[in-house]
Amino acid sequence: MSTSGLLARAIDFAALGRPLHLVGGAIFYGLGVAAAGYAGATLAWQAALLGLLAVAAAQLMNHYSNDYFDLEADRANRTPTQWSGGSRVLAEGRLPARTALVAALSFGVLALGFAVLAALVAPAPAATLILFVFAIGLAWVYSGPPLYLHRRALGELAGGLIVPGLTALVGYQLQAGTIGPLVLLAVLPLCLLQFAMLVAVNFPDAAGDAAVGKITLVVGLGPERAARLYVAAVGLAYASLPLLGLLGLPWPVALVPLATLPIAGWLALRVMKGAWRDPAAWDALGFWSIGQLVGSAGLMLGAFALL
């Protein structure tokens, strides 16, 4: 194979892993670490770095496994966007499907290896390793065997728990040696926004998913009811912020996500007006749903770091 051919394959392999999404994982993880520091934990840099590597490897495992186990649905999808329908690398035949499976398994082993190393230098090694294994295992069965959660109308709920929730909890646990109420309060609105984001990116995939029997909430409930659920989840996320402050989350952390409220209002208005049925609107819905989630998490991380 020529040098240009090898380079093209390397680029396709990287695209298959969707490395841009690692930024969000790092922010969620950093939020947990920062919350632990605010709660009184002394920052352990070695544990923090090993934990971050474990989180990144687990994310990559999930990205590659998603494309592998979603291949049938991605091939049936005639309306992919920048944020849905998979990476298109396998669906377009640019790499063999086995490449994604081998990569997913390899990154899964790496994630477990880094998790063991991180747990060994954590304040509570056994509890930390159990949490890591649970998080990595749940990330695998999100799209993989034996549960295939994302094709059984459980993907949005599982993703909401895993991505901001368990990722931040791992960061907190590694530093504090326990799970405190502070981090649980912090991740609640983010879990709701992640849930809403997954609903949003499933609108463009609905026809292809239904054709191959993949049941997302958009397919199972119907897009109109799923749209109402999206608006409710976003609204609940922002409505919960004052309550979280009253329950003990530092007020700067609780209120700083309100800076993204204009995005949320615009998204809710667009969805209520039927943008979920407009292919021309799907890219923007996906992008800004991701933006309000990652932006809110980044603002909360910054607020914790400044306190």
TACORWO-V143813 format. One record per backbone hydrogen bond with DSSP energy under -1.0 kcal/mol. CO is the residue of the C=O (numbers start at 0). NH is the residue of the N-H. If there is no record, write none. Layout:
<<CO NH> <CO NH>>
This chain:
<<1 5> <2 6> <3 7> <4 8> <5 9> <6 10> <7 11> <8 12> <9 13> <10 14> <11 15> <14 17> <17 20> <18 21> <19 22> <20 24> <21 25> <22 26> <23 27> <24 28> <25 29> <26 30> <27 31> <28 32> <29 33> <30 34> <31 35> <32 36> <33 37> <34 38> <35 40> <36 39> <43 47> <44 48> <45 49> <46 50> <47 51> <48 52> <49 53> <50 54> <51 55> <52 56> <53 57> <54 58> <55 59> <56 60> <57 61> <58 62> <59 63> <60 64> <61 65> <62 66> <63 67> <64 68> <65 69> <67 70> <69 73> <70 74> <71 75> <83 80> <87 91> <88 93> <89 92> <95 98> <96 100> <97 101> <98 102> <99 103> <100 104> <101 105> <102 106> <103 107> <104 108> <105 109> <106 110> <107 111> <108 112> <109 113> <110 114> <111 115> <112 116> <113 117> <114 118> <115 119> <118 121> <123 127> <124 128> <125 129> <126 130> <127 131> <128 132> <129 133> <130 134> <131 135> <132 136> <133 137> <134 138> <135 139> <136 140> <139 143> <140 148> <141 149> <143 147> <147 150> <148 151> <148 153> <150 214> <153 157> <154 158> <155 159> <156 160> <157 161> <158 162> <160 165> <161 166> <163 167> <164 168> <165 169> <166 170> <167 171> <168 172> <169 173> <171 175> <172 176> <179 183> <180 184> <181 185> <182 186> <186 190> <187 191> <188 192> <189 193> <190 194> <191 195> <192 196> <193 197> <194 198> <195 199> <196 200> <199 202> <202 205> <204 208> <205 209> <206 210> <207 211> <208 213> <214 152> <215 219> <216 220> <221 225> <222 226> <223 227> <224 228> <225 229> <226 230> <227 231> <228 232> <229 233> <230 234> <231 235> <232 236> <233 237> <234 238> <235 239> <239 243> <240 244> <241 245> <242 246> <243 248> <244 247> <249 253> <250 254> <251 255> <254 257> <255 258> <256 259> <257 260> <259 263> <260 264> <261 265> <262 266> <263 267> <264 268> <265 269> <266 270> <267 271> <268 272> <269 274> <270 273> <273 276> <274 277> <277 280> <280 284> <281 285> <282 286> <283 287> <284 288> <285 289> <286 290> <287 291> <288 292> <289 293> <290 294> <291 295> <292 296> <293 297> <294 298> <295 299> <296 300> <297 301> <298 302> <299 303> <300 304> <301 305>>
